[in-house]
Amino acid sequence: MNTESEKEQFLKEFGSDYGYANAPKNIDEIRATEFKRLNDTVYLDHAGATLYSESQMEAVFKDLNSTVYGNPHSQSSCSLASEDIVEKARQQVLSFFNASPREYSCIFTSGATAALKLVGETFPWSSNSSFMYTMENHNSVLGIREYALSKGAAAFAVDIEEGTHLGESESPKSNLKLTQRHIQRRSEGRVAKEGMPGNTYNLFAFPSECNFSGRKFDPNLVKIIKEGSERILESSQYCRGSWLVLIDAAKGCATNPPDLSKFKADFVVFSFYKLFGYPTGLGALIIRNDAAKLMKKTYFSGGTVAAAIADVDFFKRREGVDEFFEDGTISFLSIAAIQHGFKIINMLTTSLISRHTTSIAAYVRNKLLALKHENGEFVCMLYGLLSSEMGPMVSFNMKRPDGTWYGYREVEKLATLSGIQLRTGCFCNPGACAKYLGLSHLDLLSNIEAGHVCWDDRDILHGKPTGAVRVSFGYMSTFEDAMKLVNFVENNFVISSSNRCALQPSSISLPIEGIAKAAARHFLSSITVYPIKSCAGFSVDQWPLTSTGLLHDREWILKSTTGEILTQKKVPEMCYISTLIDLNLGKLFVESPRCKEKLQIELTSNSLVAGRDEMDIQNHRYEVRSYNNEVDIWFSRAIDRPCTLLRNSGSQSHSCINKNGSPGMCRDVGARLNFVNEAQFLLISEESIADLNSRLKSNLDGRRSNGGQAVQVGAMRFRPNLVASGGEPYAEDGWNNLNIGGKYFMSLGGCNRCQMININPEAGEVQRFSEPLATLAGYRRAKGKIMFGILLRYENNTKTESDTWIRVGEEIVPNIDRH
């Protein structure tokens, strides 16, 4: 795709909306001066968090370095300076939403979620109340349901279908269809009572823009629900009483903030980092003053009371709305920073930002919809297209020519390797996710039983996607960003005659040369044991085999204080922890450059063991031993974060199958395992490594990613247990089972590689590159996985643990799959 001609065509269609031509700075100037850090990055997750500008941060630092801000709950000059900047910030926020301070107040919170929580916990719920919300809502809005149900109120979701966009003279009520979902009540015995509906308050919540699909909701919903709830809900018992309306503007506020002079919502929530990137951890609740009087707040704190007596049940609240709700000292330094964020928004205006970003999204939408495989099948399924108005984001999934889905995790992995940052999953919006993906309640429960949770790698279950790919645009996004995304999709996921070999699953098979030389002899050239999962291993000439694999291999793990199993993916410094086991001494020796003393752990003694427990990891249940505080302190120092060391006690580890019979992520559910991801052994060949290095040497991207030097990798980058030599590159792909010196192993298939192989510990500093995974992705992709090496299981036919050793130099005799 020629960039110049493509941009010329884009500008013909969208030139009047794109680029801020009449603003003080156009888009090219903004990118050149304010976002130089994006030179090698295509950032497309502005719905998650947009980016701060350089001048914005310079102004923040200048302000903080030149002004002394004190706690605003005081009368000193420094405190008064803080109070003044906070009040100016409140006014800026109200002005941004065109809200009169006589009618609305601005309450600062730690973010949109905290603002929603505040509404939920202080709303005047009763057993006659209803909480109604659109299916397309963030989890943070759904969480309000817990407050409503706990007070005996009813809760239910609704689907809203809108017709064409309303004209000035049209009535909003006649243009909307509402479908009510199942009524939820925490207790069947607490049914709404007949009586005084005037004292009943109900809450309706909807987003200004859906963060899954980009669908914009008509702000006329505020008036429709407040004035016509009985007609809309067909005189249901759940429509009685007064309705208050909440708008979640977290996604939509950057391009289309609700105009509160026209649409009198009672609550609007948002976060500042969605607007201009910084500060994080700060948001606001815009509350209608009349609605504030109805809220029932129990807790009081510093800043919210005018007086209190310590030993008597007496306190007097402050009268200001913001003082009533803002517990403790607000984040006044962060609040001081928002004035600098608003400067660029006000300079460009939300109207121009909306036109600019929407034009880019429309271009991407059109391009993706037009993509076809060579067999004529469309590639992309886009979501939310039937909506009358769309925000600056595109949510989609992709299909192969045979109609099967590409997994969104595959897309994200390849995008990252290409320098494109996007978002995948359900985006904390389960209702929209289920609606657009066509997932029934049965599908959702089946996925949960299969082990699927938010942020995991289970992107395809039972033949259906569990989430989607989302790209979203901000005020600094460019046409070039959009075109790079489209090129990425076309080059990596559209099957045509030019790229069929690289992208179709059949590309990974035993090479013809390998079959011709199948009689070539193979030998075991290296054995490596990794006692602690994700830490460095040690090489040996010979080592005992057990029913779990190599003796003591991945028998220990490090666990965070939150229960997360630590690996180099999140803690790359683990690669600096070296290990060695001396079987004669019966000790594990551990060293770290951050620890002066070498740690010694006896293999058979329980002198350092502090307790025993059970835990489930990768669908296996383990009985584990923990160690004393001295050991945990050593490892916490080694990786510079709190952690504990656990050891598999061995005899109790067993497979943990899901209710539907699915083994989950683990490939080798039939074997006894230590703390491995998929199987007991990983085998790679020297010839495959040599072929990869040859490709890396000729790969210009590989040179660029390492400061002009071609990336070369050794076998240990892939953390294999066994390295074979002899034969052709990738001959191991076709091995069904193999005999190594009289010991038998079964192949479980290829090993799916992740970005961990891009971590390179060099010169005492962990470096992250895109290689070698980017090169492997170009010729080793199959069904969403990037394969390199094979997984093995030891076929121990004896009923007891025997004194069986595996040795370097032993011949490998494979049984080759020729199909």
C-alpha positions in Angstrom: 0.0 0.0 0.0 1.6 3.3 -1.2 1.5 5.7 1.7 1.4 8.9 -0.3 -1.4 7.8 -2.7 -3.3 6.3 0.2 -3.1 9.4 2.3 -4.1 11.5 -0.7 -7.2 9.4 -1.1 -8.0 9.6 2.6 -7.7 13.4 2.6 -10.1 13.6 -0.4 -12.7 11.9 1.8 -11.9 13.2 5.3 -9.6 16.2 4.7 -12.2 18.7 6.1 -12.3 16.8 9.4 -8.7 15.5 9.8 -5.7 17.3 11.2 -6.8 20.5 13.0 -6.0 22.7 10.0 -7.3 25.8 11.6 -6.0 25.2 15.1 -2.8 26.8 16.5 -1.1 23.5 15.9 -2.0 20.9 13.3 -1.6 17.2 13.8 1.9 17.0 12.2 3.1 19.7 14.5 1.5 18.1 17.5 3.2 14.8 16.9 6.6 16.3 16.1 6.7 18.6 19.2 4.6 16.9 21.8 4.9 13.1 21.2 8.4 12.4 20.0 8.3 9.2 22.1 5.8 7.7 19.6 8.4 7.6 16.8 8.6 3.8 17.0 5.3 3.1 18.5 1.7 3.0 17.1 -0.4 3.6 20.2 -4.0 2.5 19.7 -5.5 2.1 23.2 -6.8 5.6 23.9 -10.0 4.1 25.2 -7.9 2.5 27.9 -5.7 5.6 28.6 -4.8 8.4 26.4 -1.3 10.0 26.4 0.0 13.1 28.0 1.9 15.7 26.0 5.4 16.9 26.6 4.4 20.6 27.1 1.7 19.4 29.5 4.2 17.6 31.8 6.7 20.5 31.5 4.1 22.9 32.7 3.1 20.5 35.6 6.8 20.2 36.8 7.3 23.9 36.4 4.2 24.6 38.5 5.2 22.1 41.2 8.8 23.4 41.3 7.8 27.0 41.6 4.7 26.9 43.9 4.4 25.6 47.5 1.1 23.8 47.9 -0.1 22.9 51.4 -2.9 20.8 52.7 -6.1 22.6 51.8 -7.6 21.8 55.2 -5.8 24.7 56.8 -5.5 28.5 56.7 -1.8 29.0 55.9 -0.9 30.8 52.7 0.3 27.5 51.2 -2.9 25.9 52.1 -4.9 28.8 50.6 -2.9 28.4 47.4 -4.1 24.8 47.2 -7.7 25.7 48.0 -7.6 28.3 45.3 -6.2 25.9 42.6 -8.8 23.2 43.7 -11.7 25.6 43.3 -10.5 26.7 39.9 -10.2 23.1 38.9 -13.8 22.5 39.9 -14.9 25.3 37.8 -12.9 24.0 34.8 -14.6 20.6 35.2 -18.1 22.1 35.3 -17.4 24.3 32.4 -16.1 21.4 30.4 -19.5 19.7 30.8 -21.4 23.0 30.4 -22.8 22.6 33.9 -23.9 25.6 35.9 -22.4 25.7 39.5 -25.8 26.8 40.7 -27.2 23.4 39.5 -24.2 21.1 39.7 -21.2 20.4 41.9 -17.9 18.7 41.2 -16.7 16.1 43.6 -13.1 14.8 43.2 -12.6 11.1 43.5 -9.8 8.6 42.7 -11.3 7.9 39.3 -14.6 7.1 37.6 -14.9 3.8 39.4 -14.6 5.5 42.8 -17.3 8.0 41.7 -19.6 5.1 40.7 -19.0 3.4 44.0 -19.8 6.6 45.8 -23.2 6.9 44.0 -24.0 3.2 44.7 -23.2 3.4 48.4 -25.0 6.7 49.1 -28.1 6.3 46.8 -31.4 6.2 48.7 -32.2 2.6 48.0 -35.4 0.9 49.3 -37.2 -2.3 48.7 -39.3 -0.4 46.2 -36.3 0.9 44.2 -35.1 -0.3 40.9 -31.6 -0.1 39.4 -31.9 -0.2 35.6 -28.8 -0.2 33.4 -28.1 -0.8 29.7 -26.5 -4.2 28.8 -23.6 -2.2 27.4 -22.0 -1.0 30.6 -18.7 -1.3 32.3 -18.2 -3.6 35.3 -17.7 -0.6 37.5 -21.3 0.4 36.7 -22.6 -3.2 37.2 -21.0 -3.1 40.6 -23.7 -0.6 41.8 -26.1 -3.6 41.5 -24.6 -5.0 44.7 -25.7 -2.0 46.7 -29.2 -2.1 45.2 -29.8 -5.8 45.7 -28.4 -5.7 49.2 -31.1 -3.1 50.1 -33.9 -5.2 48.6 -34.2 -3.2 45.4 -34.7 -4.8 42.0 -32.1 -4.7 39.3 -32.4 -5.4 35.6 -30.6 -4.7 32.4 -32.2 -3.3 29.3 -31.4 -3.4 25.6 -31.9 -0.1 23.9 -32.5 0.2 20.1 -32.5 3.6 18.6 -33.7 4.6 15.2 -32.2 7.3 13.1 -30.7 10.3 14.8 -33.2 12.7 16.1 -34.0 16.0 14.4 -34.6 19.2 16.3 -38.3 18.9 16.1 -38.6 15.1 16.7 -39.7 13.6 20.0 -37.0 11.4 21.5 -39.7 9.1 23.1 -41.1 7.8 19.8 -37.7 6.8 18.4 -36.6 4.3 21.0 -37.3 0.7 21.8 -36.4 -0.7 25.2 -36.3 -4.5 25.9 -36.2 -5.4 29.6 -34.1 -8.4 30.7 -34.5 -10.7 33.7 -35.5 -9.0 37.0 -32.9 -9.7 39.7 -33.6 -9.7 43.4 -31.3 -10.8 46.2 -34.2 -12.3 48.2 -37.5 -13.5 46.6 -39.3 -12.7 49.9 -38.6 -9.0 49.5 -41.1 -8.0 46.9 -41.8 -4.3 46.1 -44.6 -3.0 48.3 -47.6 -1.0 47.1 -47.7 2.4 48.6 -46.0 5.7 48.3 -44.1 5.7 45.0 -43.3 9.4 45.5 -40.8 8.4 48.2 -39.2 5.8 46.0 -36.0 6.6 44.0 -34.8 4.6 41.1 -31.5 4.8 39.2 -30.9 4.4 35.5 -27.3 4.1 34.2 -25.9 4.2 30.7 -22.6 5.1 29.1 -22.2 8.1 26.8 -20.1 5.7 24.6 -19.8 2.0 24.8 -16.2 1.0 25.5 -16.6 -2.3 23.6 -18.3 -1.3 20.4 -17.9 2.5 20.2 -21.6 3.0 20.0 -22.7 6.4 21.2 -25.9 6.5 23.3 -28.4 9.3 22.7 -28.2 11.8 25.7 -31.9 12.3 25.2 -32.2 9.1 27.3 -31.9 11.3 30.3 -35.2 13.1 29.5 -36.9 9.9 28.2 -36.3 8.0 31.4 -37.1 10.9 33.7 -40.3 11.8 32.0 -41.5 8.7 30.2 -40.5 5.7 32.3 -44.0 4.4 32.6 -44.5 4.3 28.9 -41.1 2.9 28.2 -41.4 0.2 30.8 -45.1 -0.4 29.9 -46.4 0.6 33.3 -44.3 -2.1 35.0 -44.3 -2.0 38.8 -40.6 -1.2 38.5 -41.2 2.1 36.9 -42.9 3.8 39.9 -41.3 6.6 41.8 -38.7 9.1 40.8 -35.9 8.3 38.3 -32.4 9.6 38.7 -30.0 9.2 35.7 -26.3 8.4 35.7 -24.0 8.8 32.7 -20.7 7.0 32.6 -18.7 9.4 30.5 -15.3 7.7 31.1 -15.0 6.7 27.4 -17.0 9.4 25.7 -15.8 12.5 27.5 -12.6 13.0 25.4 -14.6 13.6 22.2 -18.2 14.2 23.2 -18.7 15.2 26.9 -22.4 15.4 27.9 -23.8 18.9 27.8 -25.5 19.2 31.2 -27.2 22.5 30.2 -29.3 20.4 27.8 -29.3 16.9 29.3 -30.0 17.2 33.0 -28.3 14.0 34.2 -28.1 13.6 38.0 -24.7 12.0 38.0 -21.8 12.1 35.5 -18.5 10.2 36.2 -15.2 10.3 34.4 -11.4 10.0 34.9 -8.9 12.6 33.9 -6.3 10.2 32.3 -9.0 9.4 29.7 -9.0 13.0 28.8 -5.4 14.0 28.6 -3.3 11.2 30.0 -2.2 12.7 33.3 -2.8 12.6 36.2 -3.9 9.1 36.8 -5.7 8.1 40.0 -8.0 11.2 39.8 -11.5 11.5 38.5 -14.7 13.3 39.4 -18.4 12.9 40.1 -20.5 15.7 38.6 -23.6 15.6 40.8 -26.8 17.6 40.5 -27.3 19.6 43.7 -30.9 18.5 44.0 -29.8 14.8 43.8 -27.0 15.4 46.3 -29.6 16.3 48.9 -31.2 12.8 48.6 -27.9 10.9 49.1 -27.5 9.1 52.4 -23.9 9.2 53.6 -23.0 7.4 56.8 -19.3 7.8 57.2 -17.7 11.2 58.1 -14.0 12.1 58.1 -11.6 14.9 58.3 -12.8 17.6 55.9 -16.4 16.5 55.9 -17.5 17.7 59.3 -17.8 21.2 60.8 -17.6 19.8 64.3 -17.5 16.5 66.2 -17.3 15.4 69.9 -15.0 12.5 70.6 -16.9 10.9 73.5 -20.4 11.9 72.6 -22.6 10.8 69.7 -22.5 14.1 68.0 -21.1 15.6 64.8 -22.1 18.3 62.3 -21.5 17.9 58.6 -20.2 20.7 56.4 -22.9 22.2 54.1 -21.0 22.3 50.8 -21.7 19.4 48.5 -18.1 18.7 47.7 -17.2 19.0 51.4 -20.0 16.5 52.2 -18.6 13.8 49.9 -14.8 14.2 49.8 -13.5 12.2 52.7 -10.1 13.2 53.9 -7.5 15.2 52.1 -8.1 15.2 48.4 -5.2 14.7 45.9 -4.6 18.4 45.6 -1.2 18.1 43.8 -2.9 16.0 41.1 -5.8 18.4 40.9 -3.3 21.2 40.4 -2.1 19.4 37.3 -5.4 19.2 35.4 -5.3 22.8 34.4 -2.3 22.0 32.2 -4.2 19.1 30.6 -7.2 21.2 29.8 -5.0 23.7 27.9 -4.5 21.5 24.9 -8.1 20.2 25.0 -9.4 23.8 25.0 -6.9 24.8 22.3 -8.1 22.1 19.9 -11.7 21.9 21.2 -13.6 18.6 21.7 -15.5 19.3 18.5 -12.3 19.3 16.4 -10.9 16.3 18.3 -14.1 14.4 17.7 -14.0 15.1 13.9 -10.3 14.2 13.7 -10.5 11.0 15.6 -13.8 9.9 14.0 -12.3 10.3 10.5 -9.5 8.0 11.4 -11.8 5.4 12.9 -14.0 5.6 9.8 -11.0 5.0 7.5 -10.0 1.9 9.5 -13.6 0.6 9.6 -13.9 0.9 5.8 -10.5 -0.7 5.1 -11.1 -3.6 7.5 -14.6 -4.3 6.1 -13.1 -4.5 2.6 -10.5 -7.1 3.4 -11.0 -10.6 1.8 -9.1 -13.8 1.6 -8.2 -15.2 -1.8 -11.3 -17.5 -1.7 -13.5 -14.4 -1.4 -14.4 -14.8 2.3 -14.4 -11.6 4.4 -11.6 -11.3 7.0 -13.0 -9.0 9.6 -16.2 -9.0 11.7 -16.8 -5.5 13.1 -19.0 -4.8 16.1 -21.5 -1.9 16.6 -22.0 -1.0 12.9 -25.7 -0.8 13.2 -25.5 2.1 15.7 -26.5 5.6 14.4 -23.4 7.2 15.8 -20.0 5.7 16.5 -17.1 6.9 18.6 -13.4 6.9 17.6 -12.8 3.2 18.1 -13.1 0.0 16.1 -13.8 -3.4 17.7 -13.4 -6.5 15.7 -12.4 -10.2 15.3 -11.0 -12.0 12.3 -11.6 -15.2 10.5 -9.4 -17.6 8.5 -10.5 -18.6 5.0 -12.1 -21.8 6.4 -14.3 -19.7 8.7 -12.4 -20.5 11.9 -11.5 -17.6 14.1 -8.1 -16.0 14.7 -7.6 -15.7 18.5 -7.4 -12.1 19.8 -4.3 -13.1 21.8 -2.5 -14.1 18.6 -3.4 -10.6 17.2 -2.1 -8.9 20.3 1.1 -10.8 20.4 1.9 -10.1 16.7 0.8 -6.5 17.0 3.2 -6.0 19.9 6.0 -7.5 17.9 5.1 -5.0 15.1 5.2 -2.0 17.5 1.4 -1.6 17.6 -0.2 -1.3 21.1 -3.9 -2.3 21.1 -6.3 -3.9 23.5 -7.9 -7.3 23.5 -10.5 -9.1 25.6 -14.0 -7.9 26.8 -12.7 -4.6 28.1 -14.5 -5.1 31.4 -17.8 -4.9 29.6 -19.4 -8.3 29.9 -22.8 -7.3 28.6 -21.6 -5.8 25.4 -19.1 -8.6 24.9 -21.9 -11.3 25.2 -24.3 -9.2 23.0 -21.9 -8.6 20.1 -20.2 -12.0 20.2 -23.5 -13.9 20.4 -22.6 -15.6 23.7 -25.6 -17.1 25.6 -25.7 -17.6 29.3 -24.9 -21.2 28.7 -21.8 -20.2 26.6 -20.6 -17.9 29.4 -21.0 -20.5 32.1 -19.4 -23.1 30.0 -16.4 -20.8 29.4 -16.1 -20.1 33.1 -16.2 -23.8 33.8 -13.4 -24.3 31.3 -11.3 -22.0 33.4 -11.7 -18.8 31.4 -11.3 -15.6 33.4 -10.5 -12.0 32.5 -7.1 -11.4 31.0 -6.2 -15.0 30.4 -5.1 -16.6 27.1 -8.3 -18.6 26.4 -9.4 -16.5 23.4 -11.3 -19.2 21.6 -13.5 -21.7 23.4 -16.0 -24.1 21.8 -15.2 -22.5 18.4 -16.3 -19.0 19.5 -14.2 -15.9 20.5 -14.3 -15.0 24.1 -13.4 -11.4 23.4 -12.4 -9.0 20.6 -9.6 -6.8 19.3 -10.1 -3.1 20.0 -8.3 -0.1 18.5 -9.1 3.4 19.7 -7.9 6.8 18.7 -6.9 10.0 20.6 -6.4 13.6 19.6 -2.7 12.9 18.7 -3.5 9.8 16.5 -2.5 10.1 12.8 -3.5 8.7 9.5 -0.1 7.0 9.5 -1.0 5.1 12.7 -4.2 3.9 11.1 -2.5 2.8 7.9 0.2 0.9 9.8 -2.6 -1.0 11.6 -4.4 -1.8 8.3 -1.1 -3.0 6.7 -0.4 -5.1 9.8 -3.8 -6.9 9.5 -3.4 -7.4 5.8 0.2 -8.8 6.0 -0.5 -11.1 8.9 -4.1 -12.3 8.6 -5.3 -12.0 5.0 -4.5 -15.2 3.1 -3.5 -14.5 -0.5 -1.3 -16.1 -3.1 1.6 -13.9 -1.9 1.6 -14.8 1.7 -0.2 -18.2 1.8 2.9 -20.2 2.8 3.7 -17.9 5.7 0.3 -17.8 7.2 -1.4 -21.1 6.6 -1.1 -23.8 9.4 0.4 -26.2 6.9 3.6 -24.1 6.9 4.8 -26.0 10.0 5.6 -29.5 9.0 8.6 -31.7 8.5 10.7 -30.2 5.6 11.1 -32.3 2.5 14.8 -32.4 3.1 14.2 -33.7 6.6 12.1 -36.6 5.2 14.8 -37.4 2.6 17.4 -37.6 5.4 15.2 -39.2 8.0 17.9 -41.8 8.5 20.3 -39.1 9.7 21.6 -39.8 13.2 20.6 -37.5 16.1 22.4 -37.2 19.5 21.7 -35.6 22.8 24.1 -32.6 23.0 22.9 -30.9 26.2 20.9 -31.4 29.4 19.7 -28.5 31.5 17.8 -28.5 34.8 15.8 -25.5 36.1 15.1 -26.1 39.8 13.2 -22.9 40.3 10.6 -22.0 37.7 11.8 -19.1 35.5 15.2 -18.8 37.2 18.4 -19.7 35.5 19.2 -23.4 35.2 22.4 -25.5 35.2 23.8 -27.9 32.6 24.9 -31.4 33.4 26.4 -34.3 31.5 24.0 -36.8 33.0 21.0 -36.6 35.3 18.3 -38.9 36.9 14.9 -39.3 35.3 11.8 -39.6 37.5 8.1 -39.8 36.8 7.9 -36.0 36.8 10.8 -35.5 34.4 14.3 -34.5 35.2 14.9 -34.9 39.0 14.1 -31.6 40.8 13.3 -29.8 37.5 11.0 -26.9 38.2 10.3 -28.3 41.7 10.2 -24.8 43.2 8.3 -21.6 42.4 8.2 -18.0 43.6 4.8 -16.6 44.5 3.9 -13.0 45.1 2.1 -11.7 48.1 -1.1 -11.6 46.0 -0.8 -15.3 45.1 0.5 -14.7 41.5 3.1 -17.2 40.3 6.1 -15.1 39.3 7.9 -15.7 36.0 10.3 -13.7 33.7 7.3 -12.4 31.8 6.6 -9.9 34.6 9.8 -10.2 36.6 12.6 -10.5 34.0 15.2 -10.1 36.8 14.6 -13.7 37.7 16.9 -14.7 35.0 19.8 -13.4 37.1 19.1 -16.0 39.9 21.4 -18.9 39.3 20.9 -22.4 40.6 22.9 -25.5 41.1 22.0 -28.9 42.7 24.7 -31.1 44.2 23.2 -34.5 44.5 26.1 -35.8 46.5 25.7 -33.1 49.1 21.9 -33.1 48.8 21.7 -29.3 48.5 20.3 -26.7 46.2 22.6 -23.6 45.9 21.1 -20.3 44.8 22.9 -17.1 44.0 21.9 -13.6 43.0 24.0 -10.5 42.2 21.7 -8.6 44.6 22.4 -10.9 47.6 25.9 -11.2 49.2 25.3 -14.6 50.6 24.8 -17.8 48.6 21.5 -19.5 49.7 21.7 -23.2 50.5 18.6 -25.4 50.8 18.9 -29.0 51.8 16.9 -31.4 49.5 15.9 -33.9 52.2 15.9 -31.9 55.5 12.9 -30.0 56.6 15.0 -27.5 58.7 13.9 -24.5 56.6 10.4 -25.7 55.9 7.7 -23.5 57.6 4.4 -25.3 56.6 2.4 -27.2 54.0 -0.5 -26.2 51.8 -2.4 -27.2 48.6 -2.7 -25.0 45.5 -4.1 -25.2 42.0 -1.8 -24.1 39.1 -2.5 -24.7 35.4 -5.3 -27.2 36.3 -3.0 -29.3 38.5 -3.3 -29.5 42.2 -0.1 -29.5 44.2 0.8 -30.2 47.8 3.5 -27.6 48.5 5.9 -26.7 51.3 6.7 -23.1 52.3 10.0 -21.9 53.8 10.9 -19.8 56.7 11.1 -16.0 56.7 14.9 -16.0 56.1 14.5 -17.8 52.8 11.6 -15.5 51.6 13.6 -12.4 52.5 16.5 -13.7 50.4 14.4 -14.1 47.3 12.5 -10.9 47.9 15.8 -9.1 47.9 16.9 -11.0 44.8 13.9 -9.9 42.7 13.3 -6.6 44.5 9.7 -7.4 45.5 8.0 -9.4 48.2 7.7 -13.1 47.5 7.7 -16.6 49.0 9.4 -19.8 47.9 7.3 -22.9 47.5 8.3 -26.5 46.8 6.2 -29.2 45.3 6.2 -32.1 47.7 5.8 -34.4 44.7 3.6 -37.3 45.8 0.3 -35.4 45.8 0.5 -33.5 42.5 -2.2 -34.6 40.1 -4.3 -33.4 37.2 -7.2 -31.1 37.9 -9.8 -31.5 35.1 -12.5 -29.0 34.7 -16.2 -29.9 35.1 -16.7 -30.2 31.3 -13.8 -32.5 30.9 -11.4 -29.8 29.5 -7.8 -29.9 30.8 -7.4 -26.2 30.4 -4.0 -24.9 29.5 -1.9 -27.9 30.5 -1.0 -30.2 27.5 0.1 -33.2 29.6 -2.8 -33.8 32.0 -2.0 -37.5 32.2 1.4 -37.2 33.7 2.7 -36.2 37.1 4.2 -32.7 36.8 6.2 -30.3 38.7 5.6 -26.5 38.1 5.7 -26.6 34.3 3.3 -24.8 32.0 2.6 -27.7 29.6 4.9 -30.7 29.8 7.8 -32.4 31.5 10.4 -31.6 28.8 11.2 -29.1 26.1 13.5 -30.3 23.3 15.1 -28.1 20.6 17.7 -28.9 18.0 21.0 -27.1 17.2 20.1 -27.2 13.6 16.8 -25.3 14.2 18.7 -22.7 16.2 21.2 -22.3 13.4 18.5 -21.9 10.9 16.8 -19.3 13.0 20.0 -17.4 13.5 20.6 -17.4 9.7 17.2 -15.8 9.3 17.9 -13.3 12.0 21.1 -12.3 10.4 19.4 -11.4 7.2 16.5 -9.7 8.9 16.8 -5.9 8.8 14.3 -5.5 11.6 16.5 -7.7 13.7 19.4 -5.4 13.1 17.4 -2.3 14.0 16.0 -3.8 17.2 19.5 -4.2 18.6 21.2 -0.9 17.8 22.2 -1.9 14.3 23.6 -5.3 15.3 22.0 -8.5 14.0 20.3 -10.5 16.9 21.8 -13.9 17.4 20.4 -16.3 20.0 21.7 -19.4 21.8 19.8 -22.5 22.7 19.4 -21.3 26.4 17.3 -18.4 25.3 14.5 -20.9 24.8 15.0 -22.7 28.2 15.2 -26.2 26.8 15.8 -29.3 29.0 17.2 -31.2 26.1 19.1 -30.1 23.0 19.5 -32.5 20.0 22.1 -32.4 17.3 22.2 -34.0 13.8 19.7 -34.0 10.9 17.8 -31.1 9.4 16.3 -28.0 10.9 12.9 -28.6 12.4 13.1 -32.4 11.9 11.9 -32.7 15.5 8.5 -31.3 14.3 7.7 -34.7 12.8 8.8 -36.9 15.7 5.9 -38.9 17.3 8.0 -40.5 20.0 11.7 -41.1 20.5 14.2 -43.3 22.2 17.1 -41.7 23.9 19.6 -44.3 25.0 16.9 -46.8 25.8 14.5 -44.3 27.5 11.3 -43.6 25.7 9.6 -40.3 25.3 6.3 -39.2 23.7 6.0 -36.0 21.7 3.1 -33.8 22.7 3.6 -31.4 19.8 5.2 -28.1 19.3 5.9 -25.5 22.0 4.0 -22.2 21.7 6.5 -19.4 22.2 5.8 -16.1 24.0 7.7 -12.8 24.4 9.8 -14.3 27.2 12.3 -15.5 24.6 12.8 -11.8 23.7 14.3 -11.1 27.1 18.1 -10.8 26.8 20.1 -10.5 30.1 23.2 -8.6 28.9 25.7 -6.4 30.7 23.9 -6.7 34.0 20.7 -5.2 32.5 17.6 -6.9 31.2 16.9 -5.9 27.6 13.7 -6.5 25.7 13.7 -6.8 22.0 11.1 -7.9 19.4 13.4 -10.7 18.3 13.6 -13.6 17.9 9.8 -13.9 18.3 9.1 -11.5 15.4 11.2 -13.6 13.0 9.6 -16.9 14.2 6.2 -15.4 13.7 7.0 -14.9 10.0 7.5 -18.6 9.3 6.5 -20.7 12.4 2.8 -19.7 12.9 0.2 -22.3 13.2 -3.4 -21.8 14.4 -2.6 -18.8 16.5 0.6 -20.2 17.9 4.3 -19.5 17.2 6.0 -22.9 17.4 9.6 -23.6 18.2 10.8 -26.9 19.8 8.7 -29.8 20.9 7.2 -30.9 24.3 7.9 -34.4 25.6 6.7 -36.8 28.2 8.8 -39.5 29.8 7.2 -42.9 29.3 8.3 -44.6 32.5 6.9 -48.1 32.2 8.1 -49.2 35.6 5.7 -49.0 38.5 8.4 -47.6 40.8 10.9 -44.9 40.6 14.0 -46.6 39.1 17.6 -45.5 39.0 17.4 -44.3 35.4 19.7 -41.6 34.1 19.8 -39.7 30.8 23.3 -38.8 29.4 24.8 -36.3 26.9 26.0 -38.1 23.9 23.2 -40.8 23.8 21.7 -41.4 20.5 18.2 -40.2 19.8 16.1 -42.5 17.6 12.9 -40.9 16.6 9.7 -42.4 15.2 8.9 -40.0 12.4 5.4 -38.9 11.4 5.4 -38.9 7.6 1.8 -37.7 7.2 
